[in-house]
Amino acid sequence: MDGPDEKQTQSQEQLIGDLRQVIENAEELLKNTDHYTSVLYQSARAKLAQALLAANEELERCEDAQLLRMIEATHRANLLHRDLSGEDKLMRAFD
């Protein structure tokens, strides 16, 4: 059964995946609407571009935080199992 940490990690991974998808869709929308020249479209596109910038920054922050959690979890596992070398870590992965 999944523990609370695993469920939280899965939720965070889902959120990151969803955010990536929204960013990709918004970038595609921007690309496909660049030929519209009305002030209304240009204003909406500028707002979307700003939101995309913020979303990309947040995605990077989330991915960095996730990577740090994975590194910390690996370090804790290495200490717990007394993995002193790369070979020890590799062999434990195949146990």
TIKEFI-71043 format. One record per atom (N, C-alpha, C): residue in three letters; residue number from 1; x, y, z. Coordinates in pm, whole numbers. Atoms other than C-alpha are relative to their C-alpha. Example, Ala and Ser with C-alpha at 12.3 -4.5 7.8 and 13.67 -1.06 7.14 Angstrom:
REM residues 2
<'Ala'; 1; <89; -119; 0>>,
<'Ala'; 1; <1230; -450; 780>>,
<'Ala'; 1; <90; 120; 0>>,
<'Ser'; 2; <-82; -119; -6>>,
<'Ser'; 2; <1367; -106; 714>>,
<'Ser'; 2; <-77; 109; 73>>,
***
This chain:
REM residues 95
<'Met'; 1; <83; -118; 0>>,
<'Met'; 1; <0; 0; 0>>,
<'Met'; 1; <88; 125; 0>>,
<'Asp'; 2; <-77; -123; 8>>,
<'Asp'; 2; <124; 348; -84>>,
<'Asp'; 2; <-8; 78; 129>>,
<'Gly'; 3; <-3; -85; -118>>,
<'Gly'; 3; <234; 561; 206>>,
<'Gly'; 3; <-30; 144; -38>>,
<'Pro'; 4; <30; -141; 27>>,
<'Pro'; 4; <162; 933; 241>>,
<'Pro'; 4; <104; 68; -89>>,
<'Asp'; 5; <-106; -61; 81>>,
<'Asp'; 5; <500; 1028; 93>>,
<'Asp'; 5; <-12; -42; -146>>,
<'Glu'; 6; <14; 48; 137>>,
<'Glu'; 6; <442; 811; -214>>,
<'Glu'; 6; <-119; 65; -69>>,
<'Lys'; 7; <118; -64; 58>>,
<'Lys'; 7; <94; 956; -268>>,
<'Lys'; 7; <30; 146; -31>>,
<'Gln'; 8; <-34; -140; 23>>,
<'Gln'; 8; <231; 1309; -232>>,
<'Gln'; 8; <92; 11; -122>>,
<'Thr'; 9; <-91; -1; 114>>,
<'Thr'; 9; <511; 1231; -480>>,
<'Thr'; 9; <-77; -24; -129>>,
<'Gln'; 10; <82; 27; 119>>,
<'Gln'; 10; <259; 1085; -727>>,
<'Gln'; 10; <-83; 122; -36>>,
<'Ser'; 11; <80; -120; 25>>,
<'Ser'; 11; <39; 1394; -689>>,
<'Ser'; 11; <87; 111; -59>>,
<'Gln'; 12; <-91; -103; 51>>,
<'Gln'; 12; <338; 1623; -746>>,
<'Gln'; 12; <43; -33; -143>>,
<'Glu'; 13; <-37; 40; 136>>,
<'Glu'; 13; <443; 1423; -1052>>,
<'Glu'; 13; <-114; 26; -96>>,
<'Gln'; 14; <118; -26; 83>>,
<'Gln'; 14; <87; 1447; -1187>>,
<'Gln'; 14; <-15; 150; -26>>,
<'Leu'; 15; <10; -144; 14>>,
<'Leu'; 15; <83; 1822; -1123>>,
<'Leu'; 15; <105; 52; -98>>,
<'Ile'; 16; <-106; -41; 92>>,
<'Ile'; 16; <416; 1866; -1302>>,
<'Ile'; 16; <-36; -40; -143>>,
<'Gly'; 17; <40; 44; 133>>,
<'Gly'; 17; <289; 1661; -1596>>,
<'Gly'; 17; <-113; 84; -56>>,
<'Asp'; 18; <112; -85; 43>>,
<'Asp'; 18; <-34; 1862; -1611>>,
<'Asp'; 18; <49; 140; -38>>,
<'Leu'; 19; <-54; -133; 29>>,
<'Leu'; 19; <159; 2189; -1596>>,
<'Leu'; 19; <77; 0; -131>>,
<'Arg'; 20; <-71; 12; 129>>,
<'Arg'; 20; <385; 2074; -1880>>,
<'Arg'; 20; <-98; 2; -117>>,
<'Gln'; 21; <99; 8; 107>>,
<'Gln'; 21; <79; 1991; -2090>>,
<'Gln'; 21; <-66; 135; -26>>,
<'Val'; 22; <61; -133; 15>>,
<'Val'; 22; <-83; 2330; -2024>>,
<'Val'; 22; <98; 95; -70>>,
<'Ile'; 23; <-102; -86; 61>>,
<'Ile'; 23; <241; 2506; -2115>>,
<'Ile'; 23; <14; -32; -149>>,
<'Glu'; 24; <-12; 39; 142>>,
<'Glu'; 24; <275; 2308; -2439>>,
<'Glu'; 24; <-120; 48; -81>>,
<'Asn'; 25; <121; -44; 71>>,
<'Asn'; 25; <-86; 2383; -2535>>,
<'Asn'; 25; <-3; 152; -17>>,
<'Ala'; 26; <-1; -146; 8>>,
<'Ala'; 26; <-49; 2753; -2457>>,
<'Ala'; 26; <105; 48; -99>>,
<'Glu'; 27; <-103; -37; 98>>,
<'Glu'; 27; <275; 2774; -2656>>,
<'Glu'; 27; <-48; -26; -142>>,
<'Glu'; 28; <57; 32; 131>>,
<'Glu'; 28; <101; 2607; -2949>>,
<'Glu'; 28; <-104; 105; -40>>,
<'Leu'; 29; <100; -102; 26>>,
<'Leu'; 29; <-186; 2854; -2920>>,
<'Leu'; 29; <66; 132; -40>>,
<'Leu'; 30; <-72; -123; 35>>,
<'Leu'; 30; <56; 3147; -2923>>,
<'Leu'; 30; <58; -9; -140>>,
<'Lys'; 31; <-62; 18; 131>>,
<'Lys'; 31; <235; 3006; -3224>>,
<'Lys'; 31; <-104; 8; -112>>,
<'Asn'; 32; <103; 5; 104>>,
<'Asn'; 32; <-89; 2952; -3416>>,
<'Asn'; 32; <-84; 126; -11>>,
<'Thr'; 33; <79; -123; 6>>,
<'Thr'; 33; <-233; 3296; -3344>>,
<'Thr'; 33; <86; 123; -25>>,
<'Asp'; 34; <-88; -116; 19>>,
<'Asp'; 34; <65; 3516; -3427>>,
<'Asp'; 34; <-39; 85; -121>>,
<'His'; 35; <40; -76; 118>>,
<'His'; 35; <-96; 3626; -3755>>,
<'His'; 35; <-120; 93; 28>>,
<'Tyr'; 36; <109; -90; -35>>,
<'Tyr'; 36; <-389; 3797; -3577>>,
<'Tyr'; 36; <60; 131; 50>>,
<'Thr'; 37; <-64; -128; -30>>,
<'Thr'; 37; <-309; 4166; -3555>>,
<'Thr'; 37; <-87; 97; 79>>,
<'Ser'; 38; <85; -96; -72>>,
<'Ser'; 38; <-604; 4323; -3375>>,
<'Ser'; 38; <56; 24; 141>>,
<'Val'; 39; <-47; -39; -132>>,
<'Val'; 39; <-533; 4501; -3050>>,
<'Val'; 39; <-47; -100; 105>>,
<'Leu'; 40; <56; 95; -95>>,
<'Leu'; 40; <-759; 4260; -2863>>,
<'Leu'; 40; <81; -130; 2>>,
<'Tyr'; 41; <-80; 122; 7>>,
<'Tyr'; 41; <-568; 3955; -2987>>,
<'Tyr'; 41; <141; 22; 53>>,
<'Gln'; 42; <-137; -27; -44>>,
<'Gln'; 42; <-230; 4114; -2928>>,
<'Gln'; 42; <7; 17; 152>>,
<'Ser'; 43; <4; -16; -146>>,
<'Ser'; 43; <-328; 4210; -2574>>,
<'Ser'; 43; <-15; -136; 69>>,
<'Ala'; 44; <20; 134; -57>>,
<'Ala'; 44; <-453; 3857; -2500>>,
<'Ala'; 44; <126; -85; -15>>,
<'Arg'; 45; <-123; 76; 22>>,
<'Arg'; 45; <-138; 3708; -2652>>,
<'Arg'; 45; <110; 44; 95>>,
<'Ala'; 46; <-101; -52; -93>>,
<'Ala'; 46; <82; 3935; -2439>>,
<'Ala'; 46; <-25; -52; 142>>,
<'Lys'; 47; <34; 53; -133>>,
<'Lys'; 47; <-104; 3827; -2124>>,
<'Lys'; 47; <33; -149; 9>>,
<'Leu'; 48; <-30; 143; 1>>,
<'Leu'; 48; <-72; 3462; -2223>>,
<'Leu'; 48; <151; -23; 3>>,
<'Ala'; 49; <-146; 13; -1>>,
<'Ala'; 49; <300; 3507; -2291>>,
<'Ala'; 49; <56; 24; 140>>,
<'Gln'; 50; <-43; -26; -138>>,
<'Gln'; 50; <345; 3656; -1941>>,
<'Gln'; 50; <-35; -118; 90>>,
<'Ala'; 51; <41; 115; -82>>,
<'Ala'; 51; <147; 3370; -1785>>,
<'Ala'; 51; <87; -121; -31>>,
<'Leu'; 52; <-89; 111; 37>>,
<'Leu'; 52; <361; 3121; -1978>>,
<'Leu'; 52; <137; 14; 63>>,
<'Leu'; 53; <-129; -24; -64>>,
<'Leu'; 53; <677; 3280; -1847>>,
<'Leu'; 53; <-7; -40; 147>>,
<'Ala'; 54; <17; 35; -141>>,
<'Ala'; 54; <548; 3247; -1491>>,
<'Ala'; 54; <-17; -151; 18>>,
<'Ala'; 55; <22; 145; -8>>,
<'Ala'; 55; <432; 2889; -1554>>,
<'Ala'; 55; <130; -77; -22>>,
<'Asn'; 56; <-128; 66; 25>>,
<'Asn'; 56; <770; 2789; -1695>>,
<'Asn'; 56; <94; 13; 120>>,
<'Glu'; 57; <-82; -19; -120>>,
<'Glu'; 57; <945; 2938; -1392>>,
<'Glu'; 57; <-47; -91; 114>>,
<'Glu'; 58; <55; 87; -105>>,
<'Glu'; 58; <711; 2750; -1157>>,
<'Glu'; 58; <29; -146; -29>>,
<'Leu'; 59; <-32; 138; 38>>,
<'Leu'; 59; <762; 2427; -1350>>,
<'Leu'; 59; <146; -31; 32>>,
<'Glu'; 60; <-142; 21; -30>>,
<'Glu'; 60; <1138; 2467; -1321>>,
<'Glu'; 60; <22; -13; 151>>,
<'Arg'; 61; <-13; 7; -146>>,
<'Arg'; 61; <1105; 2531; -946>>,
<'Arg'; 61; <-50; -134; 53>>,
<'Cys'; 62; <57; 129; -43>>,
<'Cys'; 62; <885; 2222; -902>>,
<'Cys'; 62; <93; -115; -36>>,
<'Glu'; 63; <-90; 108; 43>>,
<'Glu'; 63; <1122; 2003; -1102>>,
<'Glu'; 63; <129; 1; 82>>,
<'Asp'; 64; <-119; -9; -84>>,
<'Asp'; 64; <1422; 2131; -905>>,
<'Asp'; 64; <-27; -55; 140>>,
<'Ala'; 65; <36; 49; -134>>,
<'Ala'; 65; <1244; 2062; -575>>,
<'Ala'; 65; <-16; -152; -2>>,
<'Gln'; 66; <18; 145; 11>>,
<'Gln'; 66; <1148; 1714; -693>>,
<'Gln'; 66; <136; -70; -11>>,
<'Leu'; 67; <-134; 58; 14>>,
<'Leu'; 67; <1508; 1643; -796>>,
<'Leu'; 67; <74; 0; 134>>,
<'Leu'; 68; <-65; -6; -132>>,
<'Leu'; 68; <1638; 1758; -457>>,
<'Leu'; 68; <-57; -104; 95>>,
<'Arg'; 69; <60; 104; -85>>,
<'Arg'; 69; <1387; 1530; -279>>,
<'Arg'; 69; <52; -138; -39>>,
<'Met'; 70; <-50; 131; 45>>,
<'Met'; 70; <1504; 1236; -491>>,
<'Met'; 70; <145; -19; 44>>,
<'Ile'; 71; <-141; 9; -41>>,
<'Ile'; 71; <1870; 1312; -416>>,
<'Ile'; 71; <7; -25; 151>>,
<'Glu'; 72; <1; 20; -145>>,
<'Glu'; 72; <1796; 1338; -43>>,
<'Glu'; 72; <-46; -140; 37>>,
<'Ala'; 73; <50; 136; -28>>,
<'Ala'; 73; <1599; 1012; -45>>,
<'Ala'; 73; <107; -103; -34>>,
<'Thr'; 74; <-108; 91; 38>>,
<'Thr'; 74; <1885; 838; -225>>,
<'Thr'; 74; <112; 5; 103>>,
<'His'; 75; <-105; -13; -101>>,
<'His'; 75; <2134; 975; 24>>,
<'His'; 75; <-40; -70; 131>>,
<'Arg'; 76; <47; 68; -122>>,
<'Arg'; 76; <1921; 856; 318>>,
<'Arg'; 76; <5; -151; -16>>,
<'Ala'; 77; <-3; 144; 25>>,
<'Ala'; 77; <1891; 510; 160>>,
<'Ala'; 77; <144; -51; 3>>,
<'Asn'; 78; <-141; 41; -2>>,
<'Asn'; 78; <2268; 496; 108>>,
<'Asn'; 78; <53; -7; 143>>,
<'Leu'; 79; <-43; 3; -141>>,
<'Leu'; 79; <2327; 581; 473>>,
<'Leu'; 79; <-64; -117; 74>>,
<'Leu'; 80; <72; 108; -67>>,
<'Leu'; 80; <2063; 334; 591>>,
<'Leu'; 80; <60; -135; -33>>,
<'His'; 81; <-52; 130; 44>>,
<'His'; 81; <2210; 48; 390>>,
<'His'; 81; <153; -5; -2>>,
<'Arg'; 82; <-146; -9; -10>>,
<'Arg'; 82; <2570; 160; 444>>,
<'Arg'; 82; <69; -27; -134>>,
<'Asp'; 83; <-61; 12; 132>>,
<'Asp'; 83; <2646; 181; 74>>,
<'Asp'; 83; <121; 93; -3>>,
<'Leu'; 84; <-122; -79; -6>>,
<'Leu'; 84; <3008; 294; 77>>,
<'Leu'; 84; <59; 28; -138>>,
<'Ser'; 85; <-55; -19; 133>>,
<'Ser'; 85; <3082; 264; -292>>,
<'Ser'; 85; <-112; -6; -104>>,
<'Gly'; 86; <94; 9; 110>>,
<'Gly'; 86; <2909; 290; -625>>,
<'Gly'; 86; <-40; -144; -27>>,
<'Glu'; 87; <30; 142; 19>>,
<'Glu'; 87; <2933; -88; -653>>,
<'Glu'; 87; <-103; -48; 102>>,
<'Asp'; 88; <98; 37; -104>>,
<'Asp'; 88; <2747; -128; -322>>,
<'Asp'; 88; <-140; 48; -38>>,
<'Lys'; 89; <130; -56; 39>>,
<'Lys'; 89; <2469; 99; -448>>,
<'Lys'; 89; <-60; -78; -116>>,
<'Leu'; 90; <46; 73; 116>>,
<'Leu'; 90; <2445; -86; -776>>,
<'Leu'; 90; <-47; -141; 37>>,
<'Met'; 91; <37; 136; -40>>,
<'Met'; 91; <2437; -429; -616>>,
<'Met'; 91; <-131; -1; 81>>,
<'Arg'; 92; <124; -9; -77>>,
<'Arg'; 92; <2163; -320; -374>>,
<'Arg'; 92; <-119; 23; -92>>,
<'Ala'; 93; <109; -25; 94>>,
<'Ala'; 93; <1956; -201; -669>>,
<'Ala'; 93; <-50; -128; -64>>,
<'Phe'; 94; <39; 127; 63>>,
<'Phe'; 94; <1953; -557; -804>>,
<'Phe'; 94; <-40; -107; 99>>,
<'Asp'; 95; <44; 97; -102>>,
<'Asp'; 95; <1871; -729; -474>>,
<'Asp'; 95; <-150; -15; 0>>,
***
